[in-house]
């Protein structure tokens, strides 16, 4: 039987700098939204969400055409940094922190960063394909992409995703 310790799971004490930076960026942006009058429990209809959330194509009440289709490509990334409430940002950042500790140590900083942003972009393009008129926010696409990377990593090491707790989370 193989015994897993914090050293074997999380590496030899390397600080997850990229993970902590991503969490900090998301929390700072959320705090900035709160200072702009956003409601911490809102459903994402505040100004910051409307200006930066992921939207394929839509119209404001003034008739202005907005979204990625209107040339606002930044929304593909900014939509993954904005969150619609304290629970939303809390759960996403908790999962990012937990998985980031493992993956950043195992993969290295640059490959982890690439995996995170590839997951964020893939999640955004998935939303744009399925419902281009939906205004969405959150790092869930990136977090679920990291879950996929973690599944592959654990399987490559002979670890059961059910024994690690990741399987239950995915279910």
N, C-alpha and C positions, 0 to 999 in steps of 0.2 A: 504494500500500500504506500502511495506517495503522500508525503506530508507537505502542506503548503504553509509557508510562513509569510509574514509581511515582507520580508526581504525578497523571497522568490516571487511574490505577487506584484510588489510595487517597486522592485529594483533596489539598488543599494543606496538609498537615501537621496537620490537626485530630486531636486525640487521641480515640480511640474510648472515651469515658468510660463510656457505658452498657455496652458490650461488656466492658470491663475490670471493671466492677462486677458484672456477671452471672457472669463467670468467677470473681471473688473470692468471691462468695456461695456458688457451688457448691463451690469448694475449701475454704472455711471449714466448710461443713456436712459435707463429707467428713472433714475433720480432726477435727471434733467427734465424729463417729461413731467414729473411731479411738480417741479418748480415752475413749469409753464402752465400749471393749473390742471393737469391731467388727474383723473381720479384713479387711485391705486386699485380700485375694485371694478373699474369700468370694463366694458366689453370691447374696447378698442375703437371707439368712435371719436377720439379726441384729435386735436390738430396735428400733433406729431405723427400719429398713426396714419392720418389721411395724407399727410405730406410725404411720408417715407415708407409706408407699408407696401407690401408686394401687391401689385394690381396690374393685370394684363392690359385692360382697357376699361375706361369708365368716364363718366361725366360728373362734374360738380354741379351743385344746384344752380350755379351761375351759367352753366352751359359749357364751361371750359373742359376740353378733352384732356384727360390725364392718364398716366399709366406707362408701362413699358412700351406699348405700341405707339405712344406719343413721344418716344425718345427718352423717357426717364429710366434709363438702364440701371441707374444706381439703386433702384427699388429692389433689384434682385438680391443685393447684399444688405441694404438697410432694413429690408423686411425681416431678415434673420437676426437683427440686433434689437429690434423693437419688441416689446411685449405688452399684452393687453391687461395685465393686472399683477398683483403681488403673488398670487398663487402660480400664475403662468410663469413668471420669471423665476420664482423660487424653485419650482419643480425642474424646469429646464436647466437652471444653473447647478442644482444639486446633482442631477444626472451627468451633466458635463464634467463636474468636478470629480465625481466617483470614477467615471470611465476614463477621463483624462489622466488621472494619476497612473492608471495601469498602462494605457496606450502610449502616452508620451514617454514614459520610462522604457517601454518595450520597443517602440518603433524609433524613437529619437525625435528631437524637436521639429526638424524640417519635415520628415514624413508625416508626423502627427498633424502639423499645420496644413499640409497638403490634403490629408484625409478629411480634416474638418471642413476646409473650404470647398473641396469637391463635394462633400455631403451636403453642405449648405446650398451650393449651386444646383445639385441634382434635385434636392427637395423643392427648390424654387421653380425649376423647370417642370417638375411633376405637377405642381399646383397650377402653373400657367397652362399646361396641357389639359388638365382635368376641368378647371373652372377659371378661365382667364378674367372673368368679371368679379371674382371674389377678392375682397380686400383681406389679406392675411398678414399676420405678424408672428414672430417667434422663431426660436432656434430649434424647434422640434425636428425639422428635416435634417439638420446637422447632427443632432443628438441621436436620431434613429440611424443615421448613416454610421456614426461611431459605434452604435450597438452592433451593426453588421460587421464592422471591422473587428470588434471585440469577439464576436462569435467565431470568426475565422481564426483569430489569434488563439483563442482558447482551444479550438478544435485541433489546431496545428501542434499544440503542446500536449494533446491527449487529455485535456480537461473537459469534463462534462459541463455543458452550459446549465443543466438542471441542478447540478451540485453546487455550482457557483452562485446560484440565485438569479442569474441573467435570464435563464429560461422562463422562470416564473414571471419576471418583469415583462418579457416579450409576450407571453401568453396574455 
